[in-house]
Amino acid sequence: MNVKLVKLLLLELLERIVLMENFLDNAHCHAAEEADYEVIGSFRDFIKNIKGEIEASVCDMLTDDEREIHENTLYFCFKKTLTLSHIVNILHYHLYTVPSKDVVLSETHIFLNNFSRKIDYGGYYAPVEPTFILWNSYNFRHLKLPDVIISDMYQSLLLKEIMSYRDTIRPTTIIALPKIEFKNSFRWCLLVHELGHAIDTKFGISEKVSKEISASKEDMKILKEWTREVFADLFALKLLGPAYVASLAFFSSLERVLKPEESHPSPNTRILILIKELKNILKKTPEVVEDLINFWDMRCEYGRKYGLDSTENPDIKDFNFGNYESKMVPMVKSEIDRICKQKFNKDNYKKATELCKLVAKGIPISSSRDYDDKKLMKDIDKFKEMNEDIKVILLPKFNEKPNDISEIMNAVWIHRSTILEEFCSTFFENNQKSFEEKYKTFRDELKNIDKITLKSIGTADINSLLMEKGEKE
């Protein structure tokens, strides 16, 4: 097995621990009572123990020369990483006991509303503008307010009495994100998937698609749910490009990637559909995308090889998605093409690769010029020789235009990939630096990336609004 896979999985786990520590630090700043500090302290102690186990049980085993690391050692490290990840998820659920004043950032609304504006609502529907909540489950979810309230009331009231309240509750679209992810802008790519569910609900697309496919009653129940997920995945891909695939792949990598559910295809099935379509979008597969594909292939191969990922679900053992995929996926893509006014393409990706160079220098990427300095200087010399009015011809080329948020997120993803590649070496070097020093460097790097991303998203939106206003005037 590739040692790099285990290292990347461990870095994903460490990032979740970083996010939880950030959450606890913020809660500590706003704590009001002594009891609050005690609760926060208990969580910190728990995290400290997990980090200690990572250092002693995993990191120390991965500091040797990769050629000398035995397969059994890798298997142990892989299994240990998955186990500790599960513990962190449980710990996240119990964050409801931590008094906190964290709220959803304004940049989160800006981020998702940007993609909502790319939908053609045909004049018949109001744009989807969801509200957000932070919750304790470590997953992202699309919710409808009446359903949430009524499902909670179901335990204490008769069904007839419950349903009488439905019409009194205003139908509000809610998107929930894990508490510790509220500042992790790269993970917000998954919010576009949830927006896809809201769009699907508004237009009734998956319902329409599934009705056009012949299936048994038993299969149709599952097919409808899987169509919803495939639609939301391809919707996010069409608007966001490879950054969505990367975000989903790493988020899913510490879970059971091969096991399907009645409500969801397995993560592997979803990723394979996305990769196939991503190759069609980009035409050529860049190296960073190839690395992502290799990472995912190795993750699934190892889970399959050692039986750590259950591949069967007895509840859907007779359901064969292969009977429906070839017809369902093209229909879903056709519907997305119909409603999306603006989709991610290879030119957006090319722009993202250029913006990535600025991110690496710590420069926000809310806007950029189509012409670089060297090209402008050549044009100035050329027009001087022609005695043309340089001001009239060249001044517009100095103007910066807002970058699309999909370009910003892909630039950030490419940079993150480079950073993770570097940490796969430096974090596991057998040098004089302690685990805590390396961990702090990793934490600071993630913080810097988020800072640049959040500033880029917020400023890009302001620039876009100002440009629209200027064009109208």
N, C-alpha and C positions, 0 to 999 in steps of 0.2 A: 504493500500500500504506500502511496505517496505521503511522505512525512508532512509535506506542505498542507495537505488537507486537514490533518489533525491540528496543525498550528493555526490555520484560518478559523476552524471551529472554535478553538480556544480563545482566539482574539474576539470572535463574536460574543462568546460568553463574557469575556472581560469587559466588553463594551456595555453589556447589559448591567454589569456590576457598577461600572462608571456612572451610568444613568441613574441607578438606584442611589448611589452615594450623593450625586448631585441633588436628587430629590430630597434626601435626608438633610443635607446641608442647608437647603433652602428652608425646609421645615424648621430646622433648628434656629434660623435667623428670626423666624416669626413666632416661635414658641412663647406662650404667655405664662404658663404655670410650671411649677417644678415637676409635676407629674408628666407634663408633655416631654420634658427633657429626658425623663426616665424611659418613656416609650421609645423615643428616638434613639437613645443610648442602647436599648436592647436590640434594635434592628442593626445598629452599627456593629455591635458585638457579633451578631450573626454573620454579617457580611465579612467581618474581619476573619472569622473562622473559615468561611468559604475560601477567601483569598489565601489563607494559610494552607489549606488543603490543596489548592491549585498549585501553589509554589512547591510544596513537599511531594505531592503525588504525581504531578503532571509535568510542570516546567522543568524540574531537575532532570527528568528522564529524557527530555527533548533537547538538552543542551549539548549532547555528544555529537560527534560527526554523524551526519545523516546515514552514511553507509554502515555505521556500526550499531544503529538502532534496530533491535530485533522486532520482528513482526508481532510477537506476543506483547511487547512493550507498547507498540502502537495501538494494538487492540485494547489494552488496559486503559491507555490515555483517552482513546475515543469513547469508550464506555463510561469512564469517569466524567468526562466532559458533558455527556448527555445527562448523566445522573445529577450533576451539580446544576445543570441548566433547569432541570425539573424542580429542583429545590428553590432556585431563584424565582421561578414562576409561582410557586406556592407562596413564597415570601411576598411577592408582588401583590397577590390577592389580599393578603392581610395588611396592606398599607392603609386600609380604611381605618385602622386603629391609630394612625399617625395624624395628628392635627396639622393641617397644611393649608396654605392660602394660595397654592398654585392654581392658575387659571389658564385657559387656552389662549395662546398668543394671538394678537391681531394678525401676525404674519400667516398664521394657519388659515384664517378666513381669506386673506388675500390670495394665498397659494391656491386654495380649492376653487374660489370664485373665478379665478383666472381661467380654469379649465371649464367651468360651467358656462362661461361666456362663449366658448368655442362650439357650443351646441346650437343647432338650428331648431328652435322650438316651433317654427312654422306659424307664429302668431296666435296659436291656439292655446298654448300653455305658458304659464309664468315660469321664468327661469328657476332652476333649483338653487336655493340658497340655504343650505343646511345649518343648523346650529350644532355646536360641538359640546361634548362632555368628556371629562377624564374619569375613567373607571378603573376598577381593581383587577378585572380580568386581563390577562396578558394577550389580548388580541384586538383587532380592529373590527368594528361592526356597524352596519347600517340598521337603524331602528326607526319605527314609526310610533309616534307618541301614544295614540290610542291603544295600540297593541301592547306596548310596554306596560302601561297602567293597568289595562284589563287583565293581562297575564298574571300580574302580581295580585290582583283582586280575586282571581279565580279560586284561590285556596279557601277564601272565607265567605264567598257569596255563591248563590245559585247562578247557573249560566244565564238564565232568562233575565235575572236582575242585572247581571253584569252588562249584557248586550244593550240594555236600555240606556246605559250611560255613554255608549260609543259615540252617538251623534252630538253629545255635549262637549266632546273633547276636540279641539282644533287639530286637524291632521298636520303635524309638524315633522319634518325630516330631521333626524338626529344621527350624527356620526360620532361614535365613541372611539376614543383612542386610549391606550394604556397610560396610566399616570406618569410613568417615568419617561415616556416618549414625547412629552409635550414640547420639549425643546430640540428633539432629535430630528432636524429638518429632513435628513435623507430618508428616514422611515416614513415621512409623510407621503412618499410615493404611493404607499398602500392606501392612502385616503382616496386616491383617484379611483381605485377599485370600488370603494364604498360609494363614491359618487356615481359610479356606473350602475350600482344597484338602484340608487334613487332615480336615475334616468330611466332605467329599465321599468321600474314601477310606474313612472309617469306615462311612458309610451306603451307599456304592455308588450314589449318586444319578445322576451323569452317565452311568454305565453303564446304569442302568435307563432313563433318558430316551432315550438314543441307540438303545436296542433297540426302542423303540416308534415309531421313525421309519423309514420305508422309504427305503433308499438303496443305491446300488451298492456293491460291495466296496471299490472305490477311494475313493469318497466317504465311506464309513463310517469308514475309518481316520482321515480328517481331521476328520470330524464329531464323533467321540468326543473328540478333543483340544480342539476348539473349544467343545464343550459343557462341558468341565471349566473352561475359562477364563470362559465366560459365567456359569456357576454361581458361580464364585469372585468375579467382579465384582459380580453382583447380590446375592450374600450380603453382601459388604462394604458395598454401598450401603444395603441394608435395615437393617443394624445401625448404620451410621455417617453416612448421609445425604450431603449435598453436599461435605463435607470430603474424602470419599474420591475423588469425581470430580475435585475440584480438585488433590488430591495426585497422582493418576494423570496428569492432563492436563499439569501442569508437569513431572513426572518424564519423561514421554514426549516433551515438546515439542522436545527437542534431538536426537531420534532420527528415524528414517524413519517418519513417522506414517501413511503410506498403504500400506506394503508388508505384505502378509499372509505368514505362515509356516505350515508344516504343523502346527506345535504351537500357534500363536496366530493369532487374527484380527488384522488391522491395528489399531494403536491407535485409528485413526479409527472403525472399525467398533465397537470396544468402547465408546468414548466416546459415540457416537451412541445405542447401546442404553441406556447409563446415563442420558443426558440425557432420553430419552423417559420412562423410568421415574421419574426424579427429579421431573419435572413432575407426574406422577400423585401422587407422595407429598406434594409441597408445595402442590398445588392451584393456587396463584398463584406466578408466578416472580419472586422478589425481584430487585432491581437488581444485587446482587453476583453472583447466579447468571447473570443476563443478560450481565454483563460477562465471566464465565467462558466462556459459550457463544460470545460474539463473539470472544474471544481464540482459542478453538479453531478456529472457522470460518475466521478470518483465517490461522491457522497452516497449515491444510490447503490453503486457497486459494493461498497463496503458494508452498508446496511443489509444488503441482500446476502452477501457472502457469509456474514456471521450471525444472521438471523436476528439482528437488533431492531429491525423494522418489520413489523407484521405486514404481510402483503395481502392478507385475506380478511374479509369482514363477513361473518356468517349471515348477517342480515341482508347482504346484497350479493351473495355468492352466485346467484343465477343471472345477475345483470351483466351483460357484455356490452361495454361502451363502444367497442369496435364496430358493432352493428349499426351505430347511429352517427359516429363521429364524422365520417366523410360527407354526410349530408347536412348535419347540423352546423358545423364550423363555417362552411361557405355562406350559409344563410345568415348566420350571426354577423360575419364580416360585412356582408352586403348591407345589413341594417345599420351597422356602425358608420359605414361610408355615406349612407343616406343622411344621417343626422349630424355628422361632424363637419363643421365648416372649415376647420383647420386641423391637419394631422401632422404628426412628426414624420420627417423624411430624412433622406441621406444628407441633404444640405444642412438641416438642423444639427445633425450629428457632426458634420464637418466644422460647423461654427463652434460646437461644444468643445471639440478638440483644441481649437485656438484659445477659447476662453479658459480652458484648463491651465494653460501656461500662466495666466494672470492669478488664478486661484493659488497656484503653487508659490507665487510671490506674496501672497497675503492681500491681494488687491480685490475688492468687491467687483462684481461683474454685472451690475445692473444695466449698463449700456456700453456700447462700443461703436467704433467707426468702421465703415466698410473698407476704408483706405488706411493702410499703415503709413508711418512717417516716411519710410524710404520711397514708397510709391508716390506720396504727395510731393516730396522734394524733386523727383524726376519730372512730375507734371509741371511744377513751377518753372523748372529750367526749360522745359519744352515750350511752354506758353510764353515765356520771356522772349525766346528766339522768334516766335511768331507775332510778337507785339500785340497779343490779345489782351483783353481786360481780365487780368488774373483774378480780381476780386469776384467778379460775376461768375466766373467759371469754377473757381476752386473753393470759395467760401462754403458752399453747401457740402462739400466733401469733408469739411472739418467737423460737421455736425455729428453728434453721437445719437444713435437710435437705441431705444430700449431693447434689451435682449428678451427673448421669450423665456418664460419660466421653465419650459421643457429643456431649453438649451442650458439654462443655469444649472438645473438639477443633473443633467448628463455631464456637464463639466465637473461638477462636484463629485459625481460618482467616479469618473475617470481618475480624478486626483486621489480620492479615497482608495481606489484600487492600488495606486502607486504607493501610497502610505502603508497600506496593509502588507504589500509585498516587501517593503523595507523592514517593517516590524517582524515579519516572519524570520528575518535574519537577526536583527539587533536585539529583539526581546528575548531570544533564546541563545544569545551568545554567552559563552562561559567566561565572563570577564569580571572586573572588579565591582561593577555596579550591582547593587542589591535588587531584589525583586521589586521592592517598594519604589526605588528610584526609576526603574524601567516603567513600572505601572504609572507613576506620576507623569512621565514623559508622554506615554500613550494617552493618558487622560487630558493633558494640556493640548495635544495635537487635535484630538476630537473636538475639544472646546473651541479651538481656533477655527476649525472647518465650519462648525455650526454658526459661529459669529459672522464669518464671511457670507455664508449662505443666507442667513436671516436678513442681513443688511442688504444683500443683493435682491432678495425677493421684495422687501419693502420699498426700496428705492426704484426698482424696475416698474412697480405698479404706479408710483407717483409720476415717473417719467412718461409712462404710457398715457395716463390721464391728461397730463399737460400737453402732450403731443396731439391727442384727440381734440382738446380744447383749442389749440392753435390752428389745427386744420379746419375746424368749424368756423373760426373767426376769419 
